[in-house]
Amino acid sequence: MTLLIDGGMGQELRARGVNPDAKSAGNALTKSAKIVQEIHEEFINAGAEIITTWNYSLTKHRLGLLNMSDKLNEMTQLAVNITNKARMNVGNSQVRIAGCLPPLRASYEPNEQEFGSMVEEYDEIATYLDPGVDLFLCETMSSANEAAAAAEAASKFGKPLWVSWTLRDDADGLLRSGETLDEALSKIENLPVEAVLLNCCDVTTIANAIPALQTKTTRMIGAYANSFTPISKDWKRDGDHLRELRELTPEDYAHQALQWRANGAQIIGGCCGIGPVHISHMRTVIDRNE
């Protein structure tokens, strides 16, 4: 059976006019909580079996840029509460909530923090998430070290634990850091990770990498791509604006996702730019093919 997870919250908020840039994305929790909840509900109604808390931009570093680093606990719990309200409002108790452990600094940029320092930060985030989530999802991990730090912190809570790396869009099979999947897997070898995934990279990148990932582990594997215009390995961040999307229809995306599934992916969903309409179509296609 294929597990279907939700799509990307940030770009969906942007499309509705409440998420103008990456720096202030978390503000939607306080200024537009109703819309965040509605999007969660739309993903559930579209057929997603797992929805993810919208705390991707809630780290001490990112909140510090807004002079809000003291709000980490309050805002993370708000994200958890909104997600739980969405599940309760839809009335589907079978839906599971994944607590997001995001990059501590910025997406696509390997974190050079000392390992123990990263574990401490992730432990704090996981502590705030724990009461209201069913599993932990360490997502968009650009380096083996940061993924391992997030997983180590989350592992002490005794809940299912998933780790998801983001790969270069060059389709060379390497993490954004330039590390191999073998190096990334070795860092979590002794941790109780239930599933390993690939996310927030191009659909072609994932298509090329899934067969290799399937041969390297006995864990469940999965993927959820973005619909951003692909970037090169030499890409440099330019301010806090969000990247541009390209046209990726629900039909095209589902076609790609079915290829991942054929090559071993047991968990599929969407990342940035993949909305409820994509998830709904995938639900239909999955049900038709299982």
Buried (B, 14 or more C-beta within 10 A) or exposed (E): EBBBBBBBBBBBBBEBEBBBEBBBBBBBBEEBBEBBBBBBBBBBBBBBBBBBBBBBBBBBBBBEEEEBEEBBEEBBBBBBBBBBBBBEEBEBEEBBBBBBBBBBBBBBBBBEBEBEEBBEBBBBBBBBBBEBBEBBBBBBBBBBBBBBBBBBBBBEBEBBBBBBBBBBBBBEBBBBBEBBBEBBBBBBEEBEBBBBBBBBBBBBBBBBBBBBBBEBBEBBBBBBBBBBEBBEEEBEEEEBEBBEBEEBEBEBBBEBBBBBBEBBBBBBBBBBBBBBBBBBBBBBBBEEEE
